[in-house]
Amino acid sequence: MKIAIAGSGAMGSRCGYMLHQAGNQVTLIDLWPEHVTTINTQGLSVETAGKQRFVKIPAAFPEDVHDDFDLILLFTKAMQLNDMLNKISHLLTDNTAVLCLSNGIGNLETIKKFNSHLDLLVGTTLWTSELVGPGAVVLKGSGYIEFQAIENVSHETVIKINDVLNEAGLDARPSNNVLLSIWKKACLNSVLNTFCTILDCKIMDLRKSQYTPILTKRVVSEFEAVAQAKGIPLTAELASKTINASLAPNQAGDHYPSMHQDIASGRHTEIDYLNGAIARMGKELNIPTPTNTLITELIHAREDTVIKN
Ligand code: NAD
């Protein structure tokens, strides 16, 4: 299959690499000049289990790509999505399916607002990856991809995409309720990512504080109220179960979550698509969301202290 990855950071590079290794014709599209240049000159550096290899996969800026793709995988950060859609608009043809796997609440709305006629699928993934520098990713652990056709996509296309993802070892599974999974993951990230960023601690350290369950309960109950009003069947019980599983002694990571890493490297976070989305929707729906609003403001305040422009 001819596949473009639009947003080839940590996750885009991981998926692009795996799809390339499975024999697909992959193009890595990105906006970071150093990243694109490094991949094209030395190859994409992929480190797995301490072993590094350089893989030749073409990388390009959106404006330099003029091709017809069967599939475009959108993998920007949520706040970069609209800009990327604008920059790849010439690639969004009638024969191209678009699958967005970025985290956060509101990506579907962003895409539909941009173009409501796309052959659109959205999903979520439990794979992880780290971009350790331009042109260099470190792959750890395993995961899966859950996805669902939203608009204009035939059953045959879903099966084809599912097969291509599975042949690449990405363990894909079509879903009947991907929005629930997306909201559940957003709720998890709205607790673990934000708490670790505000408290400057690793995920496992959250276990030490008696305030973690108290604050979690507040975040989760506001998520439930807004989700129910939006017709998303997320309950506080379901969200808490996911969060508690991630905080279990054998699961709670000895690492900083990605939002903490974004702040550490002076970058914007996805807060407006996590707690911020709940705060925004709560306001629209007249549902009180004081905890998610405060957390959003605290993370934006953290951003203000580290981002230069
Ligand atoms: P990323 O930050 O690695 O990359 C996103 C974009 O930012 C890419 O275009 C990348 O080139 C650019 N970028 C990264 N570092 C940069 C720098 N220093 N200077 C300039 N540009 C830079 O994002 P990601 O981790 O691949 O995440 C993409 C989406 O996938 C997000 O919605 C994220 O929440 C989600 N996600 C990430 C992981 C993970 O383990 N990284 C896991 C699951 C889902």
Residues whose N, C-alpha, C, O or C-beta is under 5 A from the ligand:
A	BS01	NAD	G7 S8 G9 A10 M11 G12 D30 L31 W32 H35 F75 T76 K77 A78 L101 S102 N103 T125 W127 T128 S129 L131
